[in-house]
Amino acid sequence: MTKPLQVVGIGNALVDVLAHTTDPDLDALGVEKGIMQLIDTARAVDLYAHMGPAREMSGGSAANTVAGVAALGGRTAYVGKVKDDQLGRIFAHDLRAQGAVYDTPPAPSSHSHETGRCMVLVTPDGERSMSTYLGVSEFLAPADIDEAQMASAEWIFLEGYRFDGPESIAAFEKAVRATKGAGGRVAITLSDPFCVERHRDDFLRLIRADVDLLVANEHELKSLYLTDVLSEAMARAEAEIPVTACTVGAAGAHIIAGGDRFHAPAAPGVTVVDVTGAGDLFAAGLLHGIVSGRDWETCARMGCVAAGEIISHLGARPEADLRALFTEHDLPVA
Amino acid sequence: MTKPLQVVGIGNALVDVLAHTTDPDLDALGVEKGIMQLIDTARAVDLYAHMGPAREMSGGSAANTVAGVAALGGRTAYVGKVKDDQLGRIFAHDLRAQGAVYDTPPAPSSHSHETGRCMVLVTPDGERSMSTYLGVSEFLAPADIDEAQMASAEWIFLEGYRFDGPESIAAFEKAVRATKGAGGRVAITLSDPFCVERHRDDFLRLIRADVDLLVANEHELKSLYLTDVLSEAMARAEAEIPVTACTVGAAGAHIIAGGDRFHAPAAPGVTVVDVTGAGDLFAAGLLHGIVSGRDWETCARMGCVAAGEIISHLGARPEADLRALFTEHDLPVA
């Protein structure tokens, strides 16, 4: 299947505000460690006022994945909502500068919400604790979905986080119909165990009807199937999804596809600085492998090597030349 | 002399937009390597559209110095103009979060110019090439100078770059009068050889009348005195300035004070990633030493160790714990 676009990601368009902190300071700020929490404007203002000096980098889970696929040479596009403000222009610039198509019309400067941002507090162990002010990204609506673009995609990649929002499920349904109607396939990431809690029924409905590839970590997959046993969750996934990719932290990743199971170890020799974006870049490497027609074990290894790059530095967009890194790891580059 | 503030910096309030690039791409972008060029709005838009994915960090030369002094535990304030926009709020946050006082009223959102920014392109050799859109920072005026704050400062630190602007020299003169009238002292950084070209007469007039400490690199000092011979420039400086600190790149720094000369080597074991902010953090370490009453050799070493931290990573604000770093280098911390 050769189409103009290989991967179109849809999700929350966010700018990350990254700062180092300590565990006691994280407690003092009232931020729960290791997860993503949604916060309102008042909390965003208060938290920002109390956090240390920061730096800003474009983020957003599916946008990070799209940036990773683009960095690997893939033909990609992204759909997500920013405002016509300085952070929105930064977000658009960084995605386009990475080589991705980004045409979602920004909300006008008169909109009541600003471009969304994610305050990422990184502790010395490399764990990230995220407080997300969705801003205008929450207002993604069916009108933002260009059916012709969806029809031109081999894969669409839906971000689980974006199920938090009034019109977004309708937007996803529109995207899925347009993609499937043109012979394309649908991937979804579960994003976060708490996100799964909030949207389990919607996730399962979509998964059973339309999903060709599920990307999750072990905690999300267990949450989806309400079990504490990973092998049980994987068996449940296998029974209803063509392909499931499940990351297991330092143990690498599993892929379950066509009745077979494959495993890849985590990338060797990586010093963890900041795990922000690990899952996003795993998905990027995996999708790069899939659209390049690689075998499942290679796809899994590609995911792990891309994830290894992103956790070796602060921020969730690739810094190293991912293609050169793949070559170093004896992975084929299209 | 104990006053409420030790160092008050005055300069261009800028947010840095940092991206890695290659030497051929730098040429293609039409950016001259290793210097700071002022650009207008049209050029800023065009350059940004053609540069790669970036990250944003608060910058501004004197603001970096103030952030460094604050990171070392000093009592500092900063004066510089942002707009009431997203980048302006980021700039203000980062400075205050570092512990500095920052009270300059932002220009209202109706102002024709945005918060200024500096596009910093970093080549693999660690050299940075800067294209600065001054934005609203150019409009710093005498009204922005709080004479009571100046009077409460042991030192004011004037950024040479800020001589580019209609009302700024008047602002500097007001600041100098208020500081000197209350027994404070005046430091100035020359900022850039081209900046010296543009403002040599103003610099020399200020230096001869009021400057107690000149901070420069060898290129700037030679440009100031129109000579190719560093020793000659240093002799000229010695004849008319109480203290001159001159950095000489990998060879460290010299201080000429009270008829004596002192030297400190560059910090050992530093891998150069990005030289942005090297001079700014040298000034921070130096001023920390001065306000802590250290001897000149220690002051020079403090400057070199602080500069070594900043060139070891991308961006011009300190990442490491500077106080811990000083202790590692057997430097006293107040």
Boltz contact constraints between the chains, C-beta under 6 A:
constraints:
  - contact:
      token1: [A, 52]
      token2: [B, 97]
      max_distance: 6.0
  - contact:
      token1: [A, 53]
      token2: [B, 94]
      max_distance: 6.0
  - contact:
      token1: [A, 53]
      token2: [B, 97]
      max_distance: 6.0
  - contact:
      token1: [A, 53]
      token2: [B, 98]
      max_distance: 6.0
  - contact:
      token1: [A, 55]
      token2: [B, 55]
      max_distance: 6.0
  - contact:
      token1: [A, 55]
      token2: [B, 57]
      max_distance: 6.0
  - contact:
      token1: [A, 56]
      token2: [B, 56]
      max_distance: 6.0
  - contact:
      token1: [A, 57]
      token2: [B, 55]
      max_distance: 6.0
  - contact:
      token1: [A, 85]
      token2: [B, 86]
      max_distance: 6.0
  - contact:
      token1: [A, 86]
      token2: [B, 85]
      max_distance: 6.0
  - contact:
      token1: [A, 86]
      token2: [B, 86]
      max_distance: 6.0
  - contact:
      token1: [A, 86]
      token2: [B, 87]
      max_distance: 6.0
  - contact:
      token1: [A, 87]
      token2: [B, 86]
      max_distance: 6.0
  - contact:
      token1: [A, 94]
      token2: [B, 53]
      max_distance: 6.0
  - contact:
      token1: [A, 97]
      token2: [B, 52]
      max_distance: 6.0
  - contact:
      token1: [A, 97]
      token2: [B, 53]
      max_distance: 6.0
  - contact:
      token1: [A, 98]
      token2: [B, 53]
      max_distance: 6.0
